[in-house]
Amino acid sequence: MTDTLVRRKGAQDRREGDEQARTGAVPAAPLALTLALALLAALTAAVSWGSTSIPAGEVWSVVWRRLSGEAPRPGTDDLIVWQLRVPRALLAALVGAGLGLVGTAMQALVRNPLADPYFLGISNGASLGAVAAIVLGVGTGGAFGLGLSGAAFAGALATFALVWAVARRRGGFAPLRLVLAGVAIGQFLSGFTSYLVLQAGDEQQTHSVLFWLMGSLSGASWPLLAAPAVAVPVTLLWLQARARALNALITGDETAAGLGVDATRLRRELFTLTSLLTGVLVAVSGAIAFVALMVPHVCRLIVGGDHRRLLPVSALFGALLLVVVDLVCRTALDTQELPVGVVTSLIGAPALLHLLDRRLGSGS
């Protein structure tokens, strides 16, 4: 039995190598290094640029002093860099990386390269929890000490449990039933969220709700970084360790079983992980559209479908994209800040249509 599995895994490796050569996939290591350097430059620009511009050298000087334990220098630069912009830039990178990973995992889960993790309805549940906290006036302290982020995460977990129960109602774990349950429950929760928005007590409260629903990183702080700083790296390591199993999963259950992969168990684990990470991300940033859909699709066209390459590249590209988008949102207008979800939609929809047009035109 062991020899059979070894031969099958060897055949899988050869197929993956043949696919990379056939599709002309870009080598992942140089691309990942390029993306990492670009991300570092984008983070520096995100901290440096704004209503008050700070030279990049001063930015790194402040960061170095803080990391080395030196006493901060008097003045506003230290406050702006360390307390305001660094947490926001890091949150953008973590959320972008997390969305890239969630999208990749979800697309493997349902075997569809254009699937969106929000089909599961988890973001709708998180949004309902956050909106309820705002409308009921518990966004800062919170019922039971939850606060806004805690309420969003609680909503995500409750939705996860409901979708899971409905999807498993008749036994089995079919991807189609899972997606249909997520879409139906998500739409129901979205309607209830809209009702709560109408019940908002004043114009300022309504504005806060709508701004959060469109995605925002304006509430970034060092304590808010804790959850995504743990969840995103852990998810990446878990998915990377199962990259071969994900490759087998997208070829079909029979092929996966022939390679020694328990498809049902893997889907169950992917669903749980995707739901929890989506809840964490929506809780700290609101609902940001198109990133989880577009990033894995773009990266798959560049590096191919092997998850050993796709996962780290998707995380880096998602982080880079959201850091740049958030910088645009902060600096594009002088009088107000744009919601992140608005800009990602304006970029993502045309880009995805262009990629689809090219893909259909090439017959692939």
C-alpha positions in Angstrom: 0.0 0.0 0.0 2.8 2.4 0.9 4.6 1.7 -2.4 1.4 2.4 -4.3 0.9 5.7 -2.6 4.6 6.7 -3.2 4.2 5.9 -6.9 0.9 7.9 -7.1 2.5 10.9 -5.3 5.4 10.7 -7.7 3.0 10.7 -10.7 1.3 13.7 -9.1 4.6 15.6 -8.8 5.3 14.9 -12.5 1.9 16.1 -13.5 2.4 19.3 -11.5 5.8 19.9 -13.1 4.4 19.2 -16.6 1.6 21.7 -15.9 4.0 24.4 -14.9 6.1 23.9 -18.0 3.0 23.7 -20.2 1.3 26.9 -18.9 4.6 28.9 -18.8 4.2 29.6 -15.1 6.6 32.2 -13.7 9.1 30.7 -11.2 7.6 31.4 -7.7 10.8 32.1 -5.8 11.9 35.2 -7.8 8.3 36.5 -8.0 7.9 36.1 -4.2 11.1 38.0 -3.6 10.0 40.8 -5.9 6.6 41.0 -4.2 8.2 41.0 -0.8 10.5 43.9 -1.7 7.6 45.8 -3.3 5.5 45.2 -0.2 8.3 46.7 2.0 8.5 49.8 -0.3 4.7 50.1 -0.2 4.7 49.9 3.6 7.3 52.6 3.8 5.3 54.8 1.4 2.1 54.2 3.4 3.7 55.4 6.6 5.5 58.2 4.9 2.8 59.8 2.8 -0.3 61.5 4.1 -1.7 64.9 5.2 1.6 65.3 6.9 4.5 63.9 4.8 7.4 62.4 6.7 10.7 61.4 5.0 11.3 57.7 4.6 14.6 58.0 6.5 12.7 59.5 9.5 10.1 56.8 9.3 12.7 54.0 9.6 14.5 56.0 12.3 11.3 56.1 14.4 10.6 52.4 13.9 14.2 51.5 14.8 14.1 53.5 18.0 10.8 51.9 19.0 11.9 48.4 18.3 15.2 48.9 20.0 13.5 50.2 23.2 15.0 53.8 23.0 12.9 56.6 24.3 10.8 58.3 21.6 11.9 61.8 20.6 9.5 64.7 21.4 7.3 65.9 18.6 4.5 64.8 16.4 6.4 62.6 13.9 6.8 59.8 16.4 3.2 59.8 17.3 2.1 59.9 13.6 4.4 57.1 12.5 4.2 54.7 15.4 0.8 55.2 16.8 -1.2 55.9 13.7 0.3 54.9 10.4 2.4 51.8 11.2 -0.5 49.9 12.8 -2.7 50.8 9.8 -0.1 49.8 7.2 0.5 46.5 9.0 -3.2 45.9 9.3 -3.7 46.5 5.6 -0.9 44.0 4.8 -2.3 41.3 7.2 -5.9 41.7 5.9 -4.8 41.6 2.3 -2.6 38.5 2.9 -5.5 36.9 4.8 -8.0 37.6 2.0 -5.6 36.1 -0.6 -5.3 33.0 1.5 -9.0 32.7 2.2 -9.8 33.1 -1.5 -7.3 30.4 -2.5 -8.6 28.0 0.1 -12.3 28.7 -0.9 -11.6 28.1 -4.5 -10.0 24.8 -3.7 -12.9 23.9 -1.5 -15.5 24.3 -4.2 -13.2 23.5 -7.1 -13.9 26.7 -8.9 -11.2 29.3 -9.7 -13.7 32.1 -9.6 -15.4 31.3 -6.3 -15.5 33.9 -3.6 -15.2 33.0 0.1 -18.0 35.3 0.9 -20.3 32.8 -0.8 -20.2 31.1 2.6 -22.2 34.0 4.1 -19.6 34.5 6.9 -19.0 38.1 6.0 -22.7 38.8 6.1 -22.9 37.4 9.6 -19.9 39.4 10.7 -21.4 42.6 9.2 -24.7 41.9 11.0 -22.9 41.6 14.3 -21.0 44.8 13.8 -24.0 46.8 12.6 -26.1 45.5 15.5 -23.3 46.7 17.9 -23.3 50.1 16.3 -27.1 50.6 16.1 -27.5 49.3 19.7 -24.8 51.6 20.9 -22.4 48.9 22.1 -19.6 49.5 19.6 -17.1 50.9 22.1 -17.7 48.9 25.2 -20.0 46.4 24.0 -22.5 44.0 25.4 -20.6 41.4 27.5 -17.4 43.4 26.7 -17.4 42.4 23.0 -17.1 45.8 21.3 -17.4 46.2 17.6 -14.8 43.7 16.5 -16.0 41.2 19.0 -19.6 41.5 17.9 -18.5 41.1 14.2 -16.5 37.9 15.1 -19.4 36.6 17.1 -21.7 37.1 14.2 -19.3 35.3 11.9 -19.1 32.3 14.3 -22.9 32.1 14.6 -23.2 32.2 10.8 -20.5 29.5 10.4 -22.5 27.2 12.8 -25.7 27.8 10.9 -24.3 27.2 7.5 -22.5 24.1 8.7 -25.7 22.7 10.2 -27.8 23.4 7.0 -25.1 22.0 4.7 -24.8 18.8 6.8 -28.5 18.4 7.3 -28.9 15.4 5.0 -25.4 14.0 5.6 -22.3 14.2 3.4 -20.4 17.4 2.6 -21.1 18.4 -1.0 -19.5 21.7 -2.2 -22.7 22.7 -4.1 -24.9 22.3 -1.0 -22.4 24.2 1.1 -22.3 27.2 -1.3 -26.1 27.2 -1.7 -26.6 27.2 2.1 -24.0 30.0 2.4 -25.6 32.2 -0.3 -29.1 31.7 1.0 -28.2 32.4 4.7 -26.0 35.3 3.6 -28.8 37.0 1.7 -31.1 36.6 4.6 -28.6 38.1 7.0 -27.9 40.9 4.5 -31.6 41.8 4.5 -31.7 41.9 8.3 -28.6 44.1 8.3 -30.3 46.5 5.9 -33.3 46.7 8.3 -31.0 47.5 11.2 -29.4 50.3 9.1 -32.8 51.8 8.7 -33.3 51.7 12.4 -30.1 53.7 13.1 -30.9 56.6 15.4 -29.1 59.5 13.8 -27.3 60.4 10.6 -23.9 60.1 12.1 -24.7 56.5 13.2 -26.0 55.6 9.8 -22.8 57.0 8.2 -20.7 54.9 10.5 -22.6 51.8 9.7 -22.4 52.3 5.9 -18.7 53.2 6.0 -17.9 50.1 8.0 -20.0 47.9 5.6 -17.9 49.2 2.7 -14.6 48.3 4.4 -12.3 50.6 6.4 -8.9 50.4 8.1 -9.3 53.7 9.8 -9.8 52.1 13.2 -6.4 50.4 13.1 -4.4 50.2 16.4 -1.8 48.0 18.0 -4.3 45.9 20.0 -6.4 45.4 16.9 -3.4 43.8 15.1 -3.2 40.9 17.6 -5.9 38.6 16.2 -4.9 38.8 12.5 -1.2 38.8 13.3 -1.8 35.3 14.8 -4.5 34.0 12.5 -2.9 34.9 9.1 0.5 33.2 9.6 -1.1 30.1 11.3 -3.5 29.8 8.3 -0.6 30.1 5.8 1.4 27.4 7.6 -1.5 25.1 7.8 -2.5 25.5 4.2 1.1 25.3 3.0 1.5 22.0 4.9 -1.5 20.6 3.0 -0.6 22.1 -0.4 -0.3 18.7 -2.0 -3.6 17.6 -0.6 -5.2 20.8 -2.1 -3.7 20.0 -5.5 -5.3 16.5 -5.3 -8.6 17.9 -4.1 -9.2 20.2 -7.1 -8.7 17.2 -9.5 -11.8 15.4 -8.0 -12.7 13.2 -5.1 -11.8 9.9 -6.8 -8.3 11.1 -7.8 -7.8 12.6 -4.3 -8.8 9.3 -2.7 -6.4 7.5 -5.0 -3.6 9.7 -3.7 -4.5 9.0 -0.1 -6.4 12.2 0.6 -9.6 12.1 2.6 -11.6 14.7 0.6 -14.5 15.0 3.0 -12.3 15.6 6.0 -10.1 18.1 4.1 -13.2 20.0 3.0 -14.5 20.1 6.5 -11.1 21.5 7.8 -11.0 24.0 4.9 -14.5 25.2 5.7 -13.7 25.7 9.3 -10.5 27.5 8.7 -11.9 29.7 6.0 -14.9 30.7 8.2 -12.8 31.5 11.2 -10.2 33.5 9.3 -13.0 35.4 7.4 -14.6 36.3 10.7 -11.3 37.7 12.0 -10.6 39.7 8.9 -14.1 41.2 8.6 -14.1 42.0 12.3 -11.1 44.2 12.0 -11.6 45.8 8.5 -15.3 45.5 7.5 -16.4 43.9 4.3 -13.8 44.5 1.6 -14.9 43.3 -1.8 -13.1 41.6 -4.7 -9.7 41.0 -3.1 -10.3 37.4 -2.1 -11.9 36.7 -5.5 -9.3 38.5 -7.7 -6.0 37.9 -6.0 -5.9 34.0 -6.2 -7.2 34.2 -9.8 -4.5 36.6 -10.9 -1.8 34.7 -9.1 -3.0 31.4 -10.6 -2.6 32.8 -14.1 1.0 33.9 -13.2 2.4 30.9 -11.2 0.0 28.1 -12.1 -2.3 26.1 -10.0 0.2 24.3 -7.8 -0.7 25.4 -4.2 2.9 25.1 -3.1 3.6 28.2 -5.2 0.1 29.7 -5.3 -0.4 30.1 -1.5 2.7 32.3 -0.6 2.4 34.4 -3.8 -1.3 35.0 -3.2 -0.6 36.1 0.4 2.2 38.5 -0.7 0.2 39.9 -3.6 -2.9 40.4 -1.5 -0.9 42.2 1.1 0.8 44.5 -1.5 -2.6 45.2 -3.2 -4.4 46.3 0.0 -1.5 48.4 1.3 -1.5 50.3 -2.0 -5.3 50.6 -2.1 -5.5 51.9 1.5 -2.8 54.5 0.7 -4.9 55.7 -2.2 -8.0 55.8 0.0 -6.2 58.0 2.5 -4.6 60.4 0.1 -6.9 60.6 -3.0 -9.2 63.3 -1.6 -8.3 66.2 0.6 -11.5 66.5 2.5 -12.4 62.8 3.3 -11.2 59.3 3.2 -12.6 56.7 0.7 -13.9 53.4 1.9 -11.5 50.6 1.0 -14.2 48.4 -0.5 -15.2 51.1 -3.0 -11.7 51.3 -4.4 -11.2 47.5 -4.5 -14.5 47.2 -6.4 -13.6 49.9 -8.9 -10.2 48.1 -9.5 -11.3 44.6 -9.2 -14.4 44.4 -11.4 -12.8 45.8 -14.6 -9.6 43.8 -14.0 -11.5 40.6 -13.5 -13.6 41.2 -16.6 -10.4 41.8 -18.6 -8.8 38.6 -17.3 -12.0 36.6 -18.1 -12.1 38.1 -21.6 -8.5 37.1 -22.2 -9.1 33.6 -20.8 -12.2 33.0 -22.9 -10.5 34.4 -25.9 -7.6 32.0 -25.6 -10.1 29.1 -25.1 -8.6 28.1 -21.7 
